[in-house]
Amino acid sequence: MPRFSVLPLCAVLAALVANTPATAGVTLEGDTCRQVFDNPRAEKINCRTGFRLDPATRGKLESSTFGFLTDLTCAANLTATRSEVVARVHAGGDVALPQQEIRCRLYSGSDPVNVRFHLAPVVRIDKKSRRAVDARLGVRDVTGIPEPLATAVAQFLNSEPTLRKSLIAAANQIIPNLPGK
């Protein structure tokens, strides 16, 4: 069956959701996207997914924020038009996926803080091999926490290599199952 992913989100996210129950870097929570992605007749993608950082990635977050943040859980309502994204993937090059709003809880000790940000992932598809070779999460517009912590969170998510590798791996699981041009 053809499968498709909006993000490969997110989070860090939808691409992580489409084919794997848990991907290095994150553990999925509250996902309703798999059934939508598995339905090739679903032109309008509209579902909910969430994730929590795995222990190793939580440690990296804590280290990169100098101990201010100890955990992060996120959720998103994902929306996209399947045919538009499939056409972008077939064209190759940098495939910009639709921007999504992500809602997260950041934990500093045991005190959760609600945060929102936009995720606009870009997956680079090699035109010759039709494989994902790079990805950027495109986290921006972090609100709900003061600067410079907002910048630190965006920089962590955008530069964390495990999350980028997870996005690339998820895209490479999805691409062979997409419908032809």
N, C-alpha and C positions, 0 to 999 in steps of 0.2 A: 504494500500500500504506500502511496506517496506520503511523505511527511514534510512538514515545513515548520520553520521556527522564526519567530519575530526577532528575538534577540539572541540573542543568543545569550540574553540577560542572565544576566542579572542576571539580573540580573544573572547578571551577572546573573542572564537570568532566563529568558525563554529558551534560548538555544541549549542551555543547560538542562532545561526541562524536557525537551522534545523526546529524547531517547534514553536518558540515563536516570535511574532512580537516585543516585548520588554520584557526584562528580568531585574529583579532588578539589579541595578548596571550599566546597559548600555541601550542605545537606538540604535537600528539598523539603518544604513544609507546605501543606495546604494547596497542593497543585490540582487544578482542574483542566489544565491545558492539554494534557496528553490525548484525551478523547477528541478534542477539537482538531489537533494536529493529525491524528490518525484518520480523520474523515476527509477524503479528497474532494468532497462536494462542498465543504465549508469554505466559501469564498471570503466571508467576513470572519476574521479571527477575533474572538472576544472571550477571554478567559482570565482566570486568576492563578497566580503562582506565588510562591514565597521560598525563601532560603535562609539558612543560618550558616555562619562560618564554621568550618571544621576546627578541631583543637589547634592544629598547626597554624592555620591561617589566623585564628584568634590571637595566637602568640605573636605573630607578625604585626597584627593591628596594634596590639598593646605596645610592642616595641617601637613602632613607627610613630605612635602618638605619645611617647614618653610616659606610658602608664596611665594616661587619662582615660582611654577607652579600653574595655576588656572584652566586648562582644558586640555583635551587630546581627540583627535579624531584619529581614526585609520582605515586603509583599508588593505586588503590582497587579493591576488589571491591564492585561495586554490586549492591544487592538492593532489590526493591520488588515490589508487586503491581500489575500494569498497570491493572486495573479500578478500584482505589482511587484511583490518581493521575488517571486519565481522569475519574472522577466529580468530583474536586476541581477540575480544570481547567474542566469544564462549569459548575460552580457559580459560577465567577468569584471576584473579590475576591482576597484574599491566599491563595495556594496554597502551603501548607507541604509541602515534599517530604520524604521519609523521611531521617532523619539517617544519614550514612555516615561511616565511619572512613577517614581519608586518611593514607597513609604517605608521608613526603617525605624527601628528602635535601637539606639546606641546605649550601651551599658557602661557606666563608669562605676565600678564596684557593683552595687546592686540597684542603683538608681537609673531607671530607663529614661531616655530623652527621645522624644519623637522628632524625626528629621525627614525631610523630603528632598529629593533631587531628581534631575532629569538624566536619563540614560539614552544616549544616541549612539549605539554601537556601529562600527564600521568593520566589515570583514573583507579582507583582500583575497580575491579568488584568482588563482593562476589560470589564465585563459587556456593555456595549452593542456594542463593536467586536470583542470576543473576541480581543483582542491583548494581549500582554505589554507593560506600560508601565513597569514598574520591577522591580528584583530586588535581593535582599540575599543574600550568600553564607552568612552565619551561621557563620563560622569561630569556633570556641571550643575550650577545653580543650587548648591547645597544650602538649605534653609533650616532653621530651628536650633542652630548652635552658633555661638559667636566665632568670629575670626580670631585667631588663625586656625582654630580647630576645624572649621568647615573646609578650609583649603587643605589641611592635612588629611581629612577623610577622602576628599576627591582625589588627591594625589596618590593616596594609598590604593584606592580601588582602581584607578587608571594605570598604575604602574605595577601592581601585584602580579608577578609572572604566572602564578598558579591559576588565577582567574582568567588571564588571557589565553593560556594553554587550554583551559577547559572550554573556552568559547571556540577556539580553533578545532579542538577534537569533536565537539558537538556538531559544528558546522560540517565537518567531514563525514560524520555519520548520517547527516540529513541529505547532503547534496546528491549522493547516488540514488536516492529514493524520490527525488523530485520528478515531476512529469517533464517530458520533452518540451522543446520549444513550440 
